[in-house]
């Protein structure tokens, strides 16, 4: 729920006559959440969006979880996920539960012959590598490396990536939320405006910048994700025939580089890094920041036990020396019920350090996460033992310096 936005032409009053140049009515569509009690947008189409020419066979598109019930810390070598297919077929789901699913997408072709609508979930996409344009019925959103792109449920859209996708496929972290993705309440006042102490503000949010109205006759295929399937609908007219819209529900981008970190004299807990909130999970951004400035501060995070949450960290940029084998594109999973924290030597080595230079996305869930077989296929099976001191001893018998990633 960023803020009220208006694009194109809309009538003075909602639900009133708004006519095309030929005298016929434009078709009004209210796209809203929570049964008309949540945020919404009102769009005006040249043609009724309900004109369906054909309904095809549904394509199975559910997430199956593996039998991996051992309670242990895990490291997934996300950089090994293969590039293939388009925006939908390239998704490799790794973790999930009834609230959220996490996938890596590495498309090698653009989605040219159909459009997409997730009718079940909001999608929050972290663009690790890649640039292009999110095309939607409400306008276009440009994106590049480091952007979060939020696509509310049921918004018809298509991702267009630039460059040679075969040679340089994008890499995207896809977070599918069964509930609305919002900015945390602690950053907003009673009117919804972001407060002065928020680590970002409305100026950082990039709503659609261009509304392209396409009055074209099809049919055009839309693949609608619902109930574990992609339902294939062919509509008579182009889904981007909107001449204007206004409201609070729309796609937008915000960069991880615009997150201003909150620091203190002593080590700050992970909630200071929170960027988004949803039902039963949060999303945090770890960015370059100054370390604690108390004269006796220990910048390294303390060991902690997650009683109520599983922690997932996606390592985007920086040197991750604290995790044996951790690389750019890795995932770590630290489940609730067992303690985790810095590797041996980190606390002592961190003393006197002034700053960290890293980017990472953390997803904390309040229900246990399950792993897919694809996740197990890229797992570093020795990670659970990586806190043993001998694992961090070099040939000189000394413990090596460590990177200071929070979890």
N, C-alpha and C positions, 0 to 999 in steps of 0.2 A: 504494500500500500504506500507508494511513494507520495503523490500529491495529485490534486486535480489537474487534468490536462485536456486540451481541446485541439482538434485538428480538422481542417476542411470546413465544410458547410453543415450546420445543424440548425434546426428551427429554434425560434425564441423560447418555446415551451416544449417539454418532452410530451410524447404521446399526442401530439397535435398534427394537423395536416402539413405535409411537407412534399411539394410536388416537383416532379421532373420537368424539364423544358417542354416535353410533349403533353403535359397536363396530368399524366398518371402519377400516383403516389409513389414516393420512395418507400422501401420496406424497412421498417424499424425493427431492430433486434437488440434486446436487452441481454447482455452477457453478465451474469451475476453469481455470487456465492451465498451460501447459507440461507437459501430459500427467500431471496429478496431482502434479507437483513444484513448481508455483508457488503463488501465493496462490489462495484459493478461498472460497466461501461455500456453506453448506448450507441450503436452503430447504425448507419443509414445506407442500405444497399439499393443499387439501381434495380436489381431483380430479387425476388424472394429467394432466400438461401435454402428454402425447403424443397426446391424443385429437383427431385432425384430422378435420374434417368434409369439407373440400374444399381442393383445391389449384388455384389459378387460373393464368392465363397470367402469366409474368414480365414485368416492366416494365423496359426498358433503362434503366440508370442508371450508365453508365460516364463517365469523364472523358477527353476527347479533347484532346490538346495541339496547338498550332499550330506551324507551321514558323517559329520565331523564334530562329535560332541566332546572331545577332549578339551578340558579347560586349560588353555595355554596361550601365551603370547605368540603372535604370528607376524611374519614378515612376508608380504607378497611382492614378488618381483614384477611390478606393473609394467616396467619397460619391455618385458617379454611378450606382452599382449600383441597379437598380430594385427596388422592393418588389413582391412578387407571391406568390400561392400560400400553401401551408402550410409546416410545418417542413421537409419534404423538397423540395417543388417550388420553394421559394424560394431554394434554395442556388445561388449563382453561384460556380463553382470558378474560381480565378484562377491558382494556382500548385501545382506538385506534382512528385513523383517516386515511386519505388517504396517509399519509407519514409513519406511524409507528403503530405497534400493540404490546401490552405488555401482556404476559401470564405467568402463573406459571405452571410448569410441574413437576409432582411427579410420575414418572413411577414405577410400581411394577413388570414389566417384561422387559427383554431385547428384542430388535427388532431382532429376529433370522431368520425370514423367508422372509424378504424383505429388500431393501435398500431405501434410501430417497434422493430426490433432490428437493430443493426449486428453481423453475425456475422463481419466481417473486421477491424474496427478499433475501438480505443478512440477515444472522441470527447472532446476537451477544448474546451469552448466558452467564449470570453470574451464576457460580456454587456456590450456597449458601451452599449446603450440597451434598457431593458425590464425588466419584473419579472413574476413569476408563480411557478409551481410545476412542478417536474419530478416527474411521477407515475411510479412504478416498482413492479415486483412486490416490491421490498424496502422500500418506503415512499416518502414524499414529501420532496423537498428544495426549500426556498424559495430563490429567487434574485432579485437586483436588480442595478442598474448596478454595474459593477466586479467582479463575481464571475466566477471561473473555475468552471465546472461540469464535473466529470469523470464520464463515463458509461463504465464498462468494457464491453468487447465482450460481446455476447450477452445483455445485460440488457434485458428488454422494458420499454419506457417510452413516455411521451407528454409532450410539452411543452405546458403550459397558460399562455398569456400573458394578462395583465390589461389592461383598458382598451380603447379604440377602436383596433383594429389597422389599420383602413382609414385613419384620420386620423393615427395615430401608430404606424407599424409599428416593431417592435423592430429593432435592428441587432446582429448577432452575428457574431463571428469564429469559424468552425468549423475546428478543427484535427483532422483524421482521421489517426490513427497506426496503422500496420500492426503496431506492437509495443505492449507495455504502457507506459503513461505512469506514471512513478514520481517520487518525490522523490529528488533526487540523493544518491548514496552519501556524498558529502563532508559532508552535513548529518546523517548518521545514525551511530549506534554499531553495534556488532556485533549488537545485539538488535533493530535497526530503529528505536529511539527517536531522535527529533530531538534533536540536540546543543544545548548552550547557545549556541554561536555561529551556529546556524541563523537565518536571517532571519524565520522563522515557527516556530510550535510547534503541538502537537496541539490546543491550545485554540482555534486559529484555524480548524480543520477542522470543517465542519458536515455530519455524516452524516445519513441520513434521520431525520426527527424524528417521523414519524407513520406507522404501519403500518395501512393500511385494507384489511381482508380482505373481498373481494367474492365471495360465493357466488351467482353468477348463471349461468344457462344462456344460451348464445348462439344461433347462432355469433358469434364475434368475429374480426375480421380482424387479422392481424399481417403487416406487410410487413418481410421479412427481407433485408437488404442483403448480398449475397455474389456474387462472380465478376462484378461489373459489372452486376448486375441487382437489382431489387426482387422477391423471390419472395413471392407472395401465398398465405398460409395462413389458413384459417378454422378455429379451434379450438372445441371444443364448449363449454368453460367459460371464464369470465372469467380472463385471465392474471394478475390480481391477487388470486388466491384463497389467498395465502400466510398462514398463521397464525403463523409464526415463522421466524426464520433467525439464523445467526451466522456469523462468519468475518471475513476481511480484504478480500474483494472486494465492493465496493458503491459506489454513486454518492455523491458528496459535492460540497460547494461550499467555496471558500476565496476571500476577497476580495483583490484587488490592493492594497487599502488597508491590509491587515494585513501586507504585506511590509515588513520593517524594513530600510532600505538600509544597506549596508556602505560606509563612507567612510574616507578616510585623508588623510595630510598631502600626498601627491601623487596625481595622477590614477590611479584604480583601473581595471583592465581589465574588459571586459564580463562575464567569468565571475562577478564578484561579484554580478551581477544575476540569476543563474540561479535559476529557480523549479521547473522540471520537467525531467526527462530521459526520453529514449526512445532506441530504437536508431537511431543515425545522425542525431539532431537533438536540440536542447535548446530550451527556452522560457524567456525572461528577462522580468522585469518592471522597467521604469523608472518610478520613483515620485519624488515630491518629496523632495529631499535637500539637505543642506549640501554645498557644494563643498570642495575641498581647502584645507587650512589651513597649508601650508608658506608662509613669507613670500614666496617667489618662484614659487609654484605657478602653472601655467597650467591653469585649469579645463577649457578646451576639449579635446576628445579629439584625440589625435595622428593623423596620417595612418597608415593601416595597410593592408597587403596581405593578403587572405584567401587563403592557400595552399590550405587544406583545406575551406573552407566558403563557402556562400552566406548572406548576411545579409538577412533580411526584417524590416522594422520597420513595425508598424501603429501609427499615431499616433492616440491616443484622446482626450486632453485636453491643453490648454495652448496656448501661443503658439509656433508653429514657424516663426520668422522665418528660420532658417538655410537653409530649402529653398524656393526660388522656386516659388510655387504650392502648397506643401504646406498641407493643411488637415486639420481633424478628420476622420478616416476615410481618410486617405491611406495608401498602402503605398509604401515604397521597397525596391528590390531592388539590393543591391550584391554582384555575383557574385564568386566566387573567381577570382584570376588578374590582377586589375587593382586598383590602390590606390584608396582613397577616404578621406574624412575631412572636416574642417570646411571650410566655404566661405570664400572670401577675406575677411579681416578678422576672422574669428571668434576666432582665438587672441589677438590684441591686445585685442579688445573684451571678452574674458572675464576678463582680469586685474582682480582686485579684486571680482569678483562673489562673492556670499556663498552663493547657493542657486539652485535651479531648481524650478519648479513645473509638472510635466508628468506625464502618464501615457502609457506606450507599451508595447506587447507586441512582443518580438523573437523570431523563430524563426531559429536558425542550423542549417543543414543541412550534412551532410558528403557529400552527393551533389548534383550540380547540379540546380537547379530548372528546370522547363519551364513555359511560359506557355500559357494557353488563349486562344482567340480572344476570349473575354469580357474577358480582361485587356488584350489589345491594343486592344480597342475603347474602353477608358477610360484609355489610356496618355497621359502628357504626353511627347510625343516630343522635346522640347527639353531634357529633364532631364539627359541625358548631357553637355551642354555648359554646365551651370549652374555649373561651377567656374571659368569664365573671369571674370577680375576685372571686365570691363566689364558683365557680367550683374548685378553687385551695386552698381553705381555709380548714385547718384541724381542729380537735377538739379543739386545743389551740387557734384558731382564727388567726394563723400566716400563711402566704403564704409559701408554701414548696419550697425547692431548685429545680432547673430546669436543665435538660441536655441541651446542647448547640448545637444541630443539626441545621445546617445553615438555611434551610427554615422554 
